[in-house]
Amino acid sequence: MDSSKQEVERDVFPYLRVHRDGTIERLAGTETVPPSFDSPTGVSSKDIIIVKETGLCARLYLPTLTTDDKKLPLIVYFHGGGFFFSSVSDPKYHHSLNSMAAASKALIVSVDFRIAPENPLPAAYEDAWAVIQLLASYKRGEVDNCPDDWIRAHVDFNRVYLAGDSAGANMAHHMAMRIGLKDPLPDFKILGIISIHPYFWGKEPIGLEVTDPDRKAMVDNWWLFVCPTDKGCDDPLINPFADGCPGLESLACERVLVLVAGKDILRDRGKLYYERLMKSGWPGKVEIIETEGEDHVFHIFQPNCDKAQNFMKHIAAFVNQP
């Protein structure tokens, strides 16, 4: 056997290894489940193609409808995974978004964006933008051209939210900043952002990172793997507060909900995001909720615990504010 196939060139612990011959050995995030009707929540799901040229797909979640003509809020969701693992078919995400759709009574479009290293950044951001552009075209009066009957029949395009956990929360932020700064979408408004345990980072440690250098080094390694630029962990994509980054006052939405977890190594970056947004001059409303005693995306790994149930209630209340 060729020894190069055994030699590990890059270990992105604990999720994957890159071998010397270029083989990628994925150790987590490879499980999949098909779309289905989920009887505990009453939510139906299906997969659709968004962009044929790139193969970009999304999984849609539709809650039980009380009346046929009721229009639902739309949540565009970006999953976590550090930009290099997991998918919309991951059983944990599938279960979580069934619960979110049921609790919030919203139609969810979960974007199956391309991941690294096969598709280096900014591929994930480009896929996210493609979905938003398509939805914006429907809002402009082209919804009759939408090939999907769920979106065509049930979405209230005046109640659009961007949401995501970890890396997905990072993506939601950058999409709203792109709309606000350089690519305005006429007549398409993002009402709010649901930022779940957001993946922001930086070269210099803060908060929990100072007392946990091992986890700090691990997260450093994750980011440098997907985005090996000369700016490292202060690249504007991962550190929106680095020198030269645009101000948060350009964030194109009216409300933001930031959710952090007490034991999460990313906790203090989420808190900093909340604080900077409060002080930025941005005209919207931001709130933050911390779940004490829990770690990163606990609600996905422990979906049936009381704290996860309360977590979903907070999201539902945010989406359904009058």
N, C-alpha and C positions, 0 to 999 in steps of 0.2 A: 504493500500500500504506500502511496506517495506520502512522505512525511509531512509535506506542506499542508495536506488536508487535516492533519492532526494538530499542527502548530497554531496556537491562538495568537493573532496579531493584535486584536483589541478586545478587551473584556469589558462589556458595558453591564456591570453587575447590578441587579441579578436577572437581567432581562434577555440579553443576547450576547453572543460571541461572534467576532468576525475572524475567520481563519485566513491563514496566509495566502491560500489559493483563491480567496474572495468569497468562499462559502459563508453564508450567514446562518448561524445556528440560533434559532429563536427558542428561548426557554420559558416564555410566558406570553400571555395575550394571544394565543393562537386558537383557543377554543371558539367555536361558532355555534349559533342556533339559528334556525330559519325564522322568518316572520310568521306570525300565527295570530289566532284569537286567544287572548289571555283571560281565562274564565274568572280568576280571582278579582281582576280589576275591571273586566268588561271592555278592555282596550284591544282594538284590532291593529295589526301592523302589516306592512307590505314594503317591498323594495322597488325602487324606480330608478331609471337611468336619468341623470341630469345632463351630462355632456357626453355624447357618443364618442367624440374624437379622443377623449382622454379616458373614457370608461368611468367617469365620475358618477357615483351612485349615492342614494340616500335611502334611509329606512324611515318610513312614515308611521306615526302612531296616531290613531283616531279613537278618542274616548266614546263611550256610549252616548248617543244623542237623545236628548229629551224631546226635542221637536225637530222635524226634518229641515226647517228653514232657519234654524239657529246658527248664526255665524260664530266661529270660535277664534280666540286669540291664536296667533301663530308663534311658536317658539322654534327658532333655528338653533339647533344644538350641535356643539363641537365636543367630541369626546376627549378624554385625557389620554395619557400614555407617553408624555415627553416628546411627542412628535415622531416616535419611532416604534411604538407597539400598540396593540389593540385595534379594534374596529367597531363598526356599528353592530356587527354580529356577535360581539363578545357577550356571553350569557349574562354577565354582571351588569353590563350597560343595558342590555335588552330588558332585564328585570327592572332596573332603576327607572328607565324611561316609560315603561308601562305604568309604574307607580306615579311618575311625574305627570303624565298625560291624564291619568284618572283624577289626581288631586287637583290639578290646575284647570281641568276641563278645557285643555288646549290641544290643538293639532301640533304635533312635533315633527319637524324635519331634521333627522339626525344625519349629519353629513359624513360620508365615508371617504374622507380626504386621503390623499396619498401620504405615505409615511417614509421616513428615512430608514436605512441609508440608501435603499433602492431609488428613492425619490427625494433628494436633498431639499432642504429649505431653499427657496420660499415656496416649494410646490404646494404644501399644505395651505398656505395663505392664499395662493392663486385659486385653489379649489374652493375655498371658503368664499372668495370674492365672486367666483363664477355663479355660485348658488344665489348670492345676494343680488347680483345683476339680473338673474333670471326672474327672481321673485319681484324685483322692482319693475320689470317689464310687464308682469301681470297686473301690478297695481296701476300702471299707466293706461290700462284699458285693454290689455292684450290677454286677459285671463281666459277669454274664450278659446284662445289658442293653446292653453295649457292642456297637455295630453293626460294629466292626472285628474280624475273625477273628484277625488277628495279635496284637493287644493281648490279646484274650480268651484265646488259647491259649498264648501264649509269654512273657508278662511275669511276672517275680517282683517283686511289689509291696513286698517287703521289701528290695529293692536298687534304690532310685530315686536317680538323680543329676541335678542341674541343671548344665548346662554352656553355655558360650558364649564367643565371642571378641569382644574390643573392647566395643562397646555391648551385645552379648549377654551378656558376663560381668558387666557392670553390672546387667543385668536379673536374672540368676541371683542376684546378691547381694541385690537388693531383694525378690525373691520369698521368699528364706529369711528375711529380716528381717521381712517382713510376717507370715509364719507365726509367727515367734517373738514378735512384739510385739503384734499386734492381731487377727489372724485365725487362731487355732490350728485345725489340721485333725486332729481326733481319729483316731487309728489310722493316720495317714498320715505316714510319717517320711522325711525327706530324708537319705539316708546320707552324701552328699558333694556338694561343688561343685567343678567343674573350671573355673577362672577363667583364661582364655587371653588374655594381653595386655590386661588389664581397662582399660576406658575410665572412669577416674576423673580428675578435673581440679580446678582451683582457680584463683582470681584471682592469687595470688602464685606466681611461678615457683619450682620446685625442681629440683635435679639438672640433667639435660640441658636443661631448659626455660630455664635461666638463660643458657646459652651459645648457644642457638638461638632468638632472639626471633622470627624469621620463622615458624618452625613453631609456636611458642607462639601467635602471633597467628592463624595459620590454624586451629588447633584451637579457640581462643576463638571465632572466627567460626562454626565448625560448631555449637558448643553454643548460642550465642546465637540461631542461626537456628532450631533446633528447640525451644528453651525460653527465649523472651524475657521472663524474669521480672525483677523488680527486684533479685533476689539474684545474677543473672548467673552467673558461673562458680563461685560458692560456693553455688549452690542445692543443697540436700541430695540431690537426685537424682544430681548429678554429683560432689559433694564430700561423701562420708559422714563427713568429719572436721571439717566446718565447725562453728562455734559453734551449739549447740542441737541437734545431731544425736544420735540415740540411740546408746548404746554398743553396740559389736560383740558384747558378751557375750550378746546376744539372738539371735544368728545360729542359725537352727534347722537345724543339721546336725551330723554328728559329725566330718567330715573335710573339709579344703579343700586343693586343689592349685592353687598360683598359678604360672603360667608367664609369664616375661617375656623380652624380647629385648634384647640389649646395645645396639643402635643405635636402639631404639624411643623416640620422644619421650614415650610413656606409661610407660616403664620404671620411673621413680622413683615414680610413683603406685602401681604394682603392688607395688613393694618396701615402700612406706609402708603399704599395705593389709596385707601380711604382718606387718610389725612391729607395727602397731596391734592386729591380731588376736592376736598372741602375747602382748601385754601387757594385753589387755582383761579377762582373767578368764573368757573363753569356755572351756568345759571340753573342747573338741575338740582335734584334732590338725591342724596346718597345716604344709605344706612348700612350699618355693619352688624352682623350677628356672629358671636363666637360660641362655639360648642365646647364647653370645658371638658377636659379629660379624654378627648378623642383625637385620633391622628388623621392623616391625609385621606380624603375621600372615604371616610369610615362608613358613610351612608350607602356606598356601593358594596362594600364587603360585609356589612351587617345591616341589610335593608329592613329587617323586621324588628330591630331594637326600638325602644321608645324614642331615643334621640333622633334616629333616622326618620321616624314617623313625624316628629315635630319639625324636623328639617324640611320635609315635603310640605307641611302646612305653611311654613314661612314663605316658600316659593309660590304656593298657590295664592296666598294672600297678596303677595307682591304683584302677581300677574293679573289678579282680578280687582285691584284697587279701582274705585270709581274715578 
